[in-house]
Amino acid sequence: MGIGILSIASPRSVWYLSYGWHYKDAEPSDLALFANRAGGALAVVLAVIIFFM
């Protein structure tokens, strides 16, 4: 759940920690930032569902 919240709050940081450090002077695309946010939201929803099962 924590990683999902971080991904929603700061998708650029999550992108950098995942992929950005591999490349020199790279910037994430808008699609990559959206995908990080959507994945974070999905992770939070799944964590809440699993928590209450």
HUJONOR-V514822 format. One record per backbone hydrogen bond with DSSP energy under -0.5 kcal/mol. NH is the residue of the N-H (numbers start at 0). CO is the residue of the C=O. If there is no record, write none. Layout:
nh,co
NH,CO
NH,CO
This chain:
nh,co
4,0
5,1
6,2
7,3
8,4
9,5
13,9
14,10
15,11
16,12
17,13
18,14
19,14
20,15
21,18
22,19
32,28
33,29
34,30
35,31
36,32
37,33
38,34
39,35
40,36
41,37
42,38
43,39
44,40
45,41
46,42
47,43
48,44
49,45
50,46
51,47
52,49
